Amino acid sequence: SPMPPQRALPEQGDISVELNHVDLAFLQSWLPEGFSITGSITGQVKGNLFPEGKFALSGSTSLSHGSFIRETTKGRLSADLQNTAASWNWSGDALKGDATVTLAGHGKASAHFELPVPARIPFAFNQTGAMRIAIDADVQEKGMLASIFPGLVQESHGGLELSSRIGGTWKDPQFRGTVLLKDAGAYFPGAGIRLKDVLVRGRFESDRLIIDTFSAKSGDGSIEGTARISLKNWDIAQYEGTISGKSFRTVHIPELQVETSPQLKFEGSPEKLSVKGEITIPQLFVYDSGASAPVKPSSDVIIVDAGEQKKKGPLLALDIQIHLVLGKTVFVKAEGIDAQLKGDVVLTARNPDEINGKGLIQVVKGDYRRYGVNLNITRGRLIFNGLVTRPNLDVVALRTSGDVKAGVTVSGTPQSPEVKLYSEPPMPDTDILAYMVFGHPLGNDKEQSSAVLQAAGVLLSQGESVALQEKMKQSLGIDVLDVESDGGDLSRSMLTVGKYLTPR
């Protein structure tokens, strides 16, 4: 029905308002995007108005045919609200009341509150006024996290028991109570792991939340820990804790499979994080996905409709000291390399953009097979003594044919490797490459020359490869010698051979 003309509130007098199935649509503008609530409220409000904007009110309300809805691109989450009711009294210096909520199929929660909100206009919290809040809940999580975090979490479930008491003042709240999360789990598609048997047992004490234990299983391994969180003005002020585990499946996707056994201690604040300890990696498998890397635009490309980039906030200060140890089952099979690794590196960091490493990772045994080249990695070392992304390379990869050893040595960094041909006994570069591909010196066979050039193009820098082409052209007596390959596939390569005869 049409709203009546607006009238100024009287300065004093009695108030009596009946709520008869008032639609909750008026709350929609207050809810976050994607959230909505349906239903209607029935109840009554009674009280008195006094001079100087003071009042005394009491009321009771109940919600009928209500539901809470969350819309996402992945689907729709709906929770029916049953037996939802509240009664309250607002007078003097406080707002007091009780509320109960029953979610169909998800459990129930109840609350009692006394908030330091004086009964006068304009409304304002008394920051130093006493308050009391009691919350008890026993609810079942059945996919709510998956709806709230689409794409990050799937198939979430668990049971939550909460008994919380909040006292003190609004400015300095004091907490006590217990919290128990049990029989919980979820699937994380980004990491390809499924957490199961998740258990969190904690308690509130004064201004602290103490997690006496949390544990979870993933794969054949598990992880557990403790935590202490200090609160101030409803925000996290300080935290500390421990994490330990054994063969915990951390990532399980086709390209990368990782199990970790951490032994860590952490502490920090909203401005700083400190993590110290050791992480052993008992299993690590890296596989070549076969997909080509995306081609990124150069730095001078301007995206006109990209919008203004948000400025980064202040970096989180870090104090990271982690000893990373590779276990017995660490294998890399990518870019032609098939190798088993061992070693350890001490990682340190003061900010997220600069992580340093000190240590050594080396090849236990391994081979390099690509583009017709078949080499055994007789020595392979990554020496860390600075940025973890720029270790020094020390690699020797050889093919042995009788008494002849031919191959390459690699130094420099992964970003700028320096590859040099090597042989025992010494021989021309063309013969070294021929031994690497065929196991014998290079003859006058042009097909073998193309395979050698292919190997040169892969292993050597552009300048060295061009110089080698000139040597081969002279030895073969031709003027043009070039190899073009489609993605490195020898079966789809094109060999161009040219010889100048006469002007005609």
Secondary structure as UniProt FT lines:
FT   STRAND          13..23
FT   HELIX           24..30
FT   TURN            33..34
FT   STRAND          35..49
FT   HELIX           51..53
FT   STRAND          54..72
FT   TURN            73..74
FT   STRAND          75..91
FT   TURN            92..93
FT   STRAND          94..103
FT   TURN            104..106
FT   STRAND          107..115
FT   TURN            127..128
FT   STRAND          132..142
FT   HELIX           144..148
FT   TURN            150..152
FT   STRAND          154..169
FT   STRAND          173..188
FT   TURN            189..192
FT   STRAND          193..206
FT   STRAND          208..218
FT   TURN            219..220
FT   STRAND          221..232
FT   TURN            233..234
FT   STRAND          235..246
FT   STRAND          248..253
FT   TURN            254..255
FT   STRAND          256..268
FT   STRAND          272..287
FT   TURN            299..300
FT   TURN            304..305
FT   STRAND          317..334
FT   TURN            335..336
FT   STRAND          337..351
FT   TURN            352..353
FT   STRAND          354..370
FT   TURN            371..372
FT   STRAND          373..387
FT   TURN            388..389
FT   STRAND          392..401
FT   TURN            402..403
FT   STRAND          404..412
FT   STRAND          417..424
FT   HELIX           429..437
FT   HELIX           446..459
FT   HELIX           462..476
FT   STRAND          480..486
FT   TURN            487..488
FT   STRAND          489..498
//
